[in-house]
Amino acid sequence: NTVRTRDPSIFITFCHDLAQRRCAQGFLASEVTTRLRLLDECCRRVLSQDEEAEGLEAEIEAQLGMAILIGCDQVEETYEAHRSAAVGFGARIGAPLV
């Protein structure tokens, strides 16, 4: 939806929520961002085989590439906020926020 509507807030919210869940489950931020980058690669691979997407490489890069980049940034920011909150309250890193 983010690419279709050109509204990055949809994907930003998704990535924030995903990061909170995965952090609480003990996943590293790098594991989450790696999966987002794999999603990017899969989307590009599928689009590269779609005749209707021919000639849209620049637009795909601008929309999809930017969405993934912003999503990875949101994951990192969410993990950092979680680490700061955990340290500030003496909780162990990876514990869910309440």
N, C-alpha and C positions, 0 to 999 in steps of 0.2 A: 504493500500500500504506500509506503514512503516514496518509492520510485514513481509509482503511478500518479500519486497526488502531489508529489514534490514537497511534501510536508515532512521534514526530518523529525518532528516531535514524536511521531508514531514509533519510529525505530529507536529513538533515544529512550523513550519510556520502556519499550520492550527490553532494551539492553540493560537499563538500570534495574528492572525487575529480575531479569535473568541473572545479573551479577549478584544481587542480594541473595537469591536462592542458591546459586552455586557456591558463593562464599560461605553461607551457612552450612552447606553440605561438605565443606572442606576442600573444594576445588581451588586451584591457584588461578589468579587473574590471567596468567599466560595460557592456561588451558582453555579458558573461555575465549580469549581473543584469537587463539589459534583456530578454534572451531568457527569463529566468525569469518576468518580469512579463508578457511576451507569452503564455507558457504559461498563466499565471493567467487572462488575458483570454479565451483560447480555451476553457479549461475552463468558465469562467462563462457564456460565450456558448452553449456546448453545453448546459449544465445549465439555462439559462434557457428553452430550447426543449423541455426534457424535462418532460412532464406529471407524472411521478412525483416530480420535484424541487420541484414547486409547494408553496410554504409553508415551504420549508427554507432560505430566503435567509440567515437568521441563523446557522444551523448551517453552511452553506457558507462564510460569511464567517469564522466561528470556526475551522473546520478548514482549509479551503483557503487562505484569506487568511493565517492564522498560519503555515502550512507554507511558503508562498512568502516571507513576511517573514523567517522563521528561515533559510530557504535563502539568501536574499540576504545576510543577516548572515554566514553561514558562508563564502560566497564572498569577501566583503570581508576577513574574518579570515584566510582562507587566503592571499589575495594579500598582505596586510600581513605575514604570517609569511614569505612567500617574499621580499618586498622586504627585510625585516630580515636574513634569512639571506644574501641576495645582497650586500647592502651590507657586512655583517659579514665576509664572505669575499672581498670585492673583486671579485665576479663581476658581470657586467652583469645588469640587471633583465630578466627574461623568459627567462633561461637556466634549463634544468631543474635541479631539485634532485637530487642523487645520494645 
